[in-house]
Amino acid sequence: MTALDDLVRPARYPRSSAYDPAWLLRLDMGPHPLWLLENLVGDLELRPGMRVLDLGSGKGATSVFLAREFGVRVVAADWWVDAGEAAAVFAEAGVGGQVEAVRAEAHTLPFEEESFDAIVSIDAFEYFGTADGYLPYLVRFLRPGGQLGMATPGMTREVRDMGAIPPHIKKVVGWEAIAWHTAPWWRFQWEITELVTVTSARLQEDGWHDWLLWARACAEVAPDGPGPHQPVIDMLTEDDGEFLSFALVTARKL
């Protein structure tokens, strides 16, 4: 049994388990994106033909999943990945006609207002979405009644309440952990705007363990050895679910 075998888990993630783990690892930019997305979409209502913005789409795995599994039309927007590189992934996956790749920064989105039925963001929102004014900006691009869903690294307790970042987390991610919030923090942050109704705000069950399985698989196949993945493995092993998880939050625009 290898770490790669652990990435096929049909009992828990039946849709994701149909995707080649080696393909997903070639697109690696963080924790297993399809496990997060498959968990999140259970709290959304996606229908064929919808126009969906995949914000912070990385190398494109989540956009492929959305197009294949739900028949939606996807705009894959990312700042760090070249649009041509992402488009090649979509063409190879057979969804080039459904997915448009766009290079865009999250604070200067090049779209018309009220042009999307849904916006999803997987393992990216922590980099741009924690500011008080960001949700009001983002929902401008949703049609009335449109849906918003995101999955982001989260904590079981607020760093502010603890007074410090736990040492085993600080050692690996440093100050970035102050953007890893609890699910109640996100619920309040969104609902206080009175622009959306939060439909779900929760921590992913055993999210830390999913992340650990993925990190071990990445380390196993890394051509230069486990090097950059080992600190993450050590952090998650020491944490054992005490502080680390993922916050999954969904809402509807009023």
C-alpha positions as CSV (number, residue, x, y, z in Angstrom):
1,M,0.0,0.0,0.0
2,T,1.5,3.3,-1.1
3,A,0.7,6.9,-0.2
4,L,-0.7,7.3,-3.7
5,D,-3.2,4.5,-3.1
6,D,-4.6,6.5,-0.1
7,L,-5.8,9.2,-2.6
8,V,-8.5,6.9,-4.0
9,R,-11.2,6.9,-1.4
10,P,-14.5,6.1,-3.1
11,A,-16.5,5.6,0.1
12,R,-15.8,9.2,1.2
13,Y,-15.1,10.9,-2.1
14,P,-16.8,8.9,-4.9
15,R,-16.5,11.6,-7.6
16,S,-12.9,12.6,-6.8
17,S,-11.8,8.9,-6.8
18,A,-12.6,8.6,-10.5
19,Y,-9.7,11.0,-11.2
20,D,-6.2,9.7,-11.7
21,P,-4.1,10.6,-8.6
22,A,-1.0,11.0,-10.7
23,W,-2.8,13.6,-12.9
24,L,-3.8,15.5,-9.8
25,L,-0.3,15.4,-8.3
26,R,1.1,16.9,-11.6
27,L,-1.2,19.9,-10.9
28,D,-0.3,20.2,-7.2
29,M,-0.4,23.6,-5.7
30,G,-1.6,22.8,-2.2
31,P,-4.0,20.3,-0.4
32,H,-6.1,17.9,-2.4
33,P,-8.3,20.3,-4.4
34,L,-11.0,17.8,-5.4
35,W,-11.6,16.5,-1.9
36,L,-12.2,20.0,-0.8
37,L,-14.4,20.9,-3.7
38,E,-16.4,17.6,-3.6
39,N,-17.1,18.3,0.1
40,L,-18.0,21.9,-0.5
41,V,-20.4,21.4,-3.4
42,G,-22.7,19.3,-1.2
43,D,-23.7,22.7,0.2
44,L,-24.3,24.3,-3.2
45,E,-26.9,23.8,-5.9
46,L,-25.1,23.6,-9.2
47,R,-27.0,22.9,-12.4
48,P,-25.9,22.3,-16.1
49,G,-25.5,25.5,-18.0
50,M,-24.7,27.7,-15.0
51,R,-21.8,30.2,-15.4
52,V,-19.4,29.6,-12.6
53,L,-16.2,31.6,-11.6
54,D,-13.5,29.4,-10.2
55,L,-11.5,32.0,-8.4
56,G,-7.9,31.0,-7.7
57,S,-8.2,28.0,-10.0
58,G,-4.5,27.2,-9.9
59,K,-3.5,24.7,-12.6
60,G,-7.1,23.8,-13.3
61,A,-8.1,20.6,-11.5
62,T,-11.1,22.2,-9.8
63,S,-12.3,23.7,-13.1
64,V,-12.1,20.4,-14.9
65,F,-14.1,18.8,-12.0
66,L,-16.8,21.5,-12.1
67,A,-17.3,21.2,-15.9
68,R,-17.3,17.4,-16.0
69,E,-19.3,16.7,-12.9
70,F,-22.0,19.4,-13.1
71,G,-22.1,20.5,-16.8
72,V,-21.5,24.1,-15.8
73,R,-19.6,26.7,-17.9
74,V,-16.5,27.7,-16.0
75,V,-14.3,30.8,-16.0
76,A,-11.0,29.7,-14.4
77,A,-9.3,32.8,-13.0
78,D,-5.8,32.7,-11.4
79,W,-3.0,35.3,-11.0
80,W,-0.1,32.9,-10.7
81,V,-0.8,30.4,-13.4
82,D,-0.4,31.4,-17.1
83,A,-3.8,31.2,-18.9
84,G,-2.2,29.3,-21.8
85,E,-0.9,26.6,-19.4
86,A,-4.3,26.2,-17.8
87,A,-6.0,26.1,-21.2
88,A,-3.8,23.2,-22.2
89,V,-4.9,21.3,-19.1
90,F,-8.6,21.9,-20.0
91,A,-8.1,20.8,-23.6
92,E,-6.3,17.6,-22.6
93,A,-9.1,16.9,-20.2
94,G,-11.8,17.3,-22.9
95,V,-13.4,20.4,-21.4
96,G,-11.8,23.1,-23.4
97,G,-15.2,24.1,-24.8
98,Q,-16.7,24.5,-21.3
99,V,-13.8,26.2,-19.5
100,E,-12.2,29.6,-20.2
101,A,-8.9,30.4,-18.7
102,V,-8.3,34.0,-17.5
103,R,-5.3,35.5,-15.8
104,A,-6.8,37.8,-13.2
105,E,-6.0,39.3,-9.8
106,A,-8.7,38.8,-7.2
107,H,-9.0,42.5,-6.4
108,T,-9.3,43.7,-10.1
109,L,-11.5,41.1,-11.7
110,P,-12.1,41.8,-15.4
111,F,-15.8,40.8,-15.5
112,E,-19.1,42.5,-15.8
113,E,-21.2,42.8,-12.7
114,E,-23.9,40.2,-12.1
115,S,-22.4,37.9,-14.7
116,F,-22.0,34.7,-12.7
117,D,-24.5,32.2,-11.2
118,A,-21.9,31.0,-8.7
119,I,-18.4,31.7,-7.5
120,V,-16.3,29.0,-5.9
121,S,-12.8,29.3,-4.5
122,I,-10.7,26.3,-3.3
123,D,-7.6,26.8,-1.1
124,A,-7.1,30.4,-2.2
125,F,-9.5,32.7,-0.3
126,E,-7.1,33.0,2.6
127,Y,-4.7,35.0,0.3
128,F,-7.2,37.7,-0.7
129,G,-10.6,37.3,0.9
130,T,-10.1,38.1,4.6
131,A,-10.3,42.0,4.3
132,D,-13.5,43.5,5.5
133,G,-14.3,45.0,2.1
134,Y,-13.6,42.0,0.0
135,L,-17.0,40.2,0.1
136,P,-18.9,43.4,-0.9
137,Y,-16.6,43.7,-3.8
138,L,-16.9,40.0,-4.9
139,V,-20.7,39.7,-4.7
140,R,-21.0,42.5,-7.3
141,F,-20.1,39.8,-9.9
142,L,-23.0,37.5,-8.7
143,R,-26.5,37.6,-10.1
144,P,-29.2,38.1,-7.4
145,G,-29.7,34.8,-5.7
146,G,-26.3,33.7,-6.9
147,Q,-24.2,31.3,-4.8
148,L,-20.8,31.7,-3.3
149,G,-18.7,28.9,-1.8
150,M,-15.2,28.6,-0.6
151,A,-12.9,26.2,1.1
152,T,-9.8,27.6,2.9
153,P,-7.4,26.5,5.6
154,G,-9.1,27.0,9.0
155,M,-8.6,26.7,12.7
156,T,-10.6,25.2,15.5
157,R,-9.8,28.3,17.6
158,E,-9.0,31.9,16.5
159,V,-5.4,32.9,16.7
160,R,-6.5,36.2,18.3
161,D,-8.2,34.3,21.1
162,M,-5.2,32.1,21.7
163,G,-2.9,35.1,21.7
164,A,-0.3,33.4,19.5
165,I,0.1,31.0,16.6
166,P,0.8,27.5,17.9
167,P,4.5,26.9,17.6
168,H,4.3,23.8,15.3
169,I,2.1,25.9,12.9
170,K,4.2,29.0,13.1
171,K,7.3,27.1,12.3
172,V,5.9,26.1,8.9
173,V,3.6,28.9,7.8
174,G,4.7,31.8,10.0
175,W,2.4,34.8,10.2
176,E,0.2,33.5,7.3
177,A,-1.7,31.5,9.9
178,I,-3.4,34.6,11.1
179,A,-5.6,34.4,8.0
180,W,-6.7,30.9,8.9
181,H,-10.0,31.5,10.7
182,T,-12.7,29.4,12.3
183,A,-16.1,28.7,10.6
184,P,-18.0,31.0,13.0
185,W,-15.6,33.9,12.1
186,W,-16.3,33.5,8.5
187,R,-20.1,33.3,9.1
188,F,-20.0,36.6,11.0
189,Q,-17.7,38.2,8.5
190,W,-20.1,37.5,5.6
191,E,-23.4,37.9,7.3
192,I,-22.6,41.3,8.9
193,T,-22.5,42.8,5.4
194,E,-26.2,42.0,5.0
195,L,-25.4,41.2,1.3
196,V,-25.6,37.4,1.6
197,T,-27.3,34.7,3.6
198,V,-24.8,32.2,4.8
199,T,-26.2,28.7,4.0
200,S,-23.4,26.7,5.6
201,A,-20.3,27.4,7.7
202,R,-18.4,24.4,9.0
203,L,-15.0,22.8,9.4
204,Q,-14.3,19.9,7.2
205,E,-14.4,16.6,9.1
206,D,-10.9,15.3,9.5
207,G,-9.6,18.0,7.1
208,W,-6.2,17.8,8.7
209,H,-6.0,14.1,8.0
210,D,-7.0,14.6,4.3
211,W,-4.3,17.2,4.0
212,L,-1.8,14.8,5.6
213,L,-2.6,12.0,3.2
214,W,-2.1,14.4,0.3
215,A,1.2,15.7,1.6
216,R,2.5,12.2,2.0
217,A,1.6,11.3,-1.5
218,C,3.3,14.5,-2.8
219,A,6.4,13.5,-0.9
220,E,6.4,10.0,-2.2
221,V,6.3,11.0,-5.9
222,A,8.5,14.2,-5.6
223,P,11.5,13.7,-8.0
224,D,13.8,15.4,-5.5
225,G,12.6,13.6,-2.5
226,P,10.1,14.6,0.3
227,G,12.1,17.8,1.2
228,P,9.5,20.7,0.9
229,H,6.6,18.4,1.9
230,Q,8.2,17.0,5.1
231,P,7.6,20.2,7.2
232,V,3.9,20.1,6.3
233,I,3.8,16.4,7.2
234,D,5.5,17.0,10.5
235,M,3.1,20.0,11.3
236,L,0.0,18.0,10.6
237,T,1.2,14.9,12.4
238,E,2.0,16.9,15.5
239,D,-1.3,18.9,15.3
240,D,-3.4,15.7,15.0
241,G,-6.6,17.7,14.5
242,E,-6.2,19.9,17.6
243,F,-6.1,23.2,15.6
244,L,-5.9,22.6,11.9
245,S,-8.7,21.9,9.4
246,F,-10.5,23.6,6.5
247,A,-13.3,26.1,6.7
248,L,-16.1,25.4,4.2
249,V,-18.5,28.3,3.8
250,T,-21.4,28.8,1.3
251,A,-23.9,31.7,0.9
252,R,-26.5,33.2,-1.4
253,K,-26.6,36.8,-2.6
254,L,-29.6,38.6,-1.4
